[in-house]
């Protein structure tokens, strides 16, 4: 079974970061968006594996909207990219 998790990528001056609202422990960093995407995919995969091993429920993706701070708030984020990242989850 595949689940599509909403992932928010944040572009900063010299790097990328990513977060998944439905799996808040999953975050990643990278120099490029591709590196960050790969790292996030690995983090979500590890989250699923650890949840299964610990007999914990795997969070279902439910987030459909994200609030972004106003650029004047000074977070150092140049722009965001949002996508759904598909992860294999055992049935």
C-alpha atoms as one frame of an Amber mdcrd trajectory, in Angstrom:
protein
   0.000   0.000   0.000   1.243   3.506  -0.779   0.506   6.625   1.267   1.160
  10.144   0.039   2.433  12.459   2.771   2.390  16.213   2.293   5.956  17.545
   2.614   6.965  21.196   2.889  10.409  22.113   1.554  11.904  25.410   2.694
  14.575  27.083   0.571  17.061  29.083   2.581  20.069  31.012   1.375  22.481
  28.056   1.366  20.392  24.983   2.070  17.029  23.227   2.047  14.998  21.813
   4.891  11.844  19.702   4.876   9.086  18.780   7.273   6.028  16.561   7.212
   3.056  17.839   9.262   1.589  14.323   9.585   4.862  12.828  10.848   6.296
  15.660  12.963   9.394  13.693  13.950  10.404  13.447  10.279  12.603  16.319
   9.142  15.488  16.560   6.738  18.194  18.917   5.549  20.247  19.095   2.383
  22.228  21.273   0.035  19.806  20.616  -2.858  16.114  19.848  -3.044  16.871
  16.396  -4.489  19.177  15.571  -1.567  16.564  16.856   0.880  13.765  14.905
  -0.824  15.807  11.695  -0.668  16.608  12.292   3.002  12.925  12.950   3.759
  11.899   9.791   1.935  14.383   7.845   4.085  13.095   9.542   7.246   9.484
   8.661   6.427  10.498   5.088   5.586  12.297   4.798   8.938   9.245   6.260
  10.692   7.022   3.567   9.137   9.481   0.770   9.959   9.965   1.909  13.563
   6.209   2.305  14.065   5.650  -1.271  12.888   8.489  -2.625  15.044   7.164
  -0.769  18.107   3.553  -1.865  17.372   2.476   1.775  17.085  -0.089   3.015
  14.574   1.263   4.625  11.433  -0.095   8.142  11.100  -2.430   8.501   8.141
  -1.734  11.526   5.975  -4.531  14.041   6.511  -2.909  17.468   6.061  -4.211
  19.342   3.038  -3.297  22.938   3.883  -0.250  24.671   5.345   0.029  28.126
   6.906   3.065  30.131   5.835   4.465  33.046   7.812   4.595  36.435   6.161
   8.057  37.150   4.671   8.382  40.161   6.978   8.527  37.813   9.986  12.210
  37.222   9.173  12.429  33.438   9.076  15.143  33.491   6.404  13.100  31.355
   4.042  13.317  32.419   0.407  10.408  30.249  -0.777   8.571  26.973  -0.183
   7.811  23.966  -2.352   5.050  21.559  -1.382   4.535  18.067  -2.737   3.096
  14.726  -1.782   5.813  12.164  -1.181   4.678   8.568  -1.684   5.853   6.004
   0.869   5.257   2.239   0.810   3.369   1.074   3.900   2.702  -2.620   4.561
  -0.998  -3.460   4.451
